[in-house]
Amino acid sequence: MLKAETTRPPAPNRVAQQQRFRRFCTEYNQVRPHEALHDATPASCYQPSPRPLPARVPALVYPGYFEVRRVSSCGTVSWRNRAVYLTEVLAGEYVGFEEVDEAIWVLYFGPTRLARLDERARTLVAISYA
């Protein structure tokens, strides 16, 4: 619906395209009734969260025995003088590596385990949470 209403045909320039998008958002959220909301509009049902957000998210802290690396803008970290690709999603963030066996490391982002690094094979395998 969004794509059909705002991009076909495309507007002649970015400003006009943005205006189309804003008109669609206004119609979708403030005018059009939604069946799932018993014909109310999303704007009429919205309530801001009572939980305040911090002005700044605290820095991640890893235990002293972790190897900590900053992820580059292209998604890599330096490991034993070679680049290991993780993901561009973590660019600029600090990640921690915990050695769990000889040359086997678990990659963490904060408290979340992401993958296992086998430094001999230079492979990174995602940890599944099935």
C-alpha positions in Angstrom: 0.0 0.0 0.0 2.8 2.5 0.9 4.7 1.7 -2.2 1.7 2.0 -4.5 0.5 5.2 -2.9 3.8 7.0 -2.7 6.1 5.8 -5.5 4.0 4.9 -8.5 4.6 6.9 -10.5 7.6 8.5 -8.8 7.5 12.2 -7.9 9.6 14.5 -10.0 12.1 15.3 -7.2 13.0 14.4 -3.6 10.9 17.2 -2.0 7.8 16.1 -3.9 8.4 12.5 -3.0 8.7 13.4 0.7 5.5 15.4 0.5 3.7 12.3 -0.9 5.1 10.2 1.9 4.0 12.7 4.6 0.5 12.8 3.1 0.3 9.0 3.1 1.4 8.9 6.8 -1.2 11.5 7.8 -4.0 9.6 6.0 -2.9 6.2 7.3 -2.4 7.2 10.9 -4.8 10.1 11.5 -7.7 9.7 9.1 -8.2 6.2 7.9 -10.1 3.9 10.3 -8.4 0.5 11.0 -10.5 -2.6 11.4 -8.1 -4.1 13.9 -8.6 -1.0 16.1 -12.4 -1.3 15.8 -12.4 1.5 13.2 -10.4 3.9 15.3 -7.3 5.6 13.9 -3.8 4.6 15.1 -3.2 8.3 16.2 -6.3 8.1 18.5 -5.0 5.0 20.2 -1.3 6.1 20.6 0.0 6.7 24.1 3.6 7.6 24.8 5.6 5.2 27.0 5.6 6.2 30.6 9.2 4.9 30.8 11.7 7.6 30.2 14.6 6.9 27.9 18.1 7.9 29.0 19.7 11.0 27.3 22.7 8.8 26.5 22.9 5.0 26.4 25.6 3.8 28.8 28.7 2.3 27.3 28.9 -1.5 27.2 31.2 -3.0 29.8 32.8 -6.4 29.3 34.6 -8.5 31.9 38.4 -7.9 32.1 39.2 -11.3 30.6 37.3 -10.6 27.4 39.2 -9.4 24.3 37.4 -6.2 23.3 37.4 -4.8 19.7 35.7 -1.9 18.0 33.9 -2.8 14.8 35.1 -0.8 11.8 32.8 1.1 9.4 33.0 -1.9 7.0 32.0 -4.4 9.7 35.4 -5.9 10.6 37.5 -6.3 13.7 41.2 -6.8 13.8 42.0 -10.3 15.1 45.6 -11.5 15.3 46.6 -8.8 12.8 44.0 -9.8 10.3 40.5 -8.5 9.5 37.6 -10.7 10.5 34.2 -9.7 9.0 31.3 -9.6 11.6 28.6 -7.3 10.2 28.2 -3.7 9.2 25.3 -3.5 11.6 27.7 -3.2 14.5 29.9 -0.6 12.9 31.3 1.8 15.5 30.3 -0.5 18.4 32.5 -2.4 20.8 32.2 -6.2 20.9 33.7 -8.7 23.3 35.3 -12.1 22.7 35.4 -14.7 25.4 37.7 -17.7 25.0 35.8 -20.9 25.7 38.3 -23.4 24.4 41.7 -23.3 22.9 41.4 -20.9 19.9 37.6 -20.9 20.2 35.9 -17.7 21.2 32.3 -16.6 21.7 31.5 -13.2 20.3 29.3 -10.9 22.5 27.5 -7.7 21.9 26.8 -6.6 25.4 25.2 -9.5 27.2 24.1 -11.2 24.0 26.1 -14.1 22.5 26.2 -13.7 18.7 28.6 -16.2 17.3 31.6 -18.6 17.8 34.9 -17.7 16.3 37.4 -20.5 15.4 40.6 -18.5 15.1 42.5 -21.4 13.5 39.9 -21.9 10.7 39.1 -18.2 10.7 35.4 -19.0 10.7 32.5 -17.3 12.5 29.4 -19.3 13.1 26.2 -17.8 14.4 24.8 -19.1 17.7 21.2 -20.2 17.3 18.7 -19.8 20.0 16.3 -22.5 18.9 
